[in-house]
């Protein structure tokens, strides 16, 4: 169940990273004290969004695993 969510998350992370790199290059003159390709900033952003995505996937999966399948089928 969780495997189906990995592709959109990785695709979104790659697209976001490419947009961030392009945006930072476009705003190169506006970034004071921060390099346009600062790897710590990119790693922190990806790690934070990745953690949020994992929590968003695991909570519904954990809740679904607690339900007895026979009672769920009987309810419908």
ChimeraX attribute file (.defattr): number of C-alpha atoms within 10 A of each C-alpha:
attribute: neighborCount
match mode: 1-to-1
recipient: residues
	/A:1	8
	/A:2	9
	/A:3	7
	/A:4	8
	/A:5	12
	/A:6	14
	/A:7	10
	/A:8	10
	/A:9	15
	/A:10	12
	/A:11	11
	/A:12	12
	/A:13	17
	/A:14	13
	/A:15	12
	/A:16	15
	/A:17	16
	/A:18	12
	/A:19	12
	/A:20	15
	/A:21	16
	/A:22	14
	/A:23	12
	/A:24	18
	/A:25	15
	/A:26	11
	/A:27	11
	/A:28	14
	/A:29	9
	/A:30	11
	/A:31	11
	/A:32	8
	/A:33	6
	/A:34	11
	/A:35	12
	/A:36	20
	/A:37	14
	/A:38	11
	/A:39	10
	/A:40	9
	/A:41	13
	/A:42	15
	/A:43	11
	/A:44	11
	/A:45	15
	/A:46	16
	/A:47	13
	/A:48	11
	/A:49	13
	/A:50	15
	/A:51	12
	/A:52	11
	/A:53	14
	/A:54	14
	/A:55	12
	/A:56	11
	/A:57	16
	/A:58	13
	/A:59	10
	/A:60	10
	/A:61	13
	/A:62	10
	/A:63	9
	/A:64	12
	/A:65	9
	/A:66	8
	/A:67	10
	/A:68	9
	/A:69	11
	/A:70	8
	/A:71	9
	/A:72	10
	/A:73	8
	/A:74	7
	/A:75	7
	/A:76	5
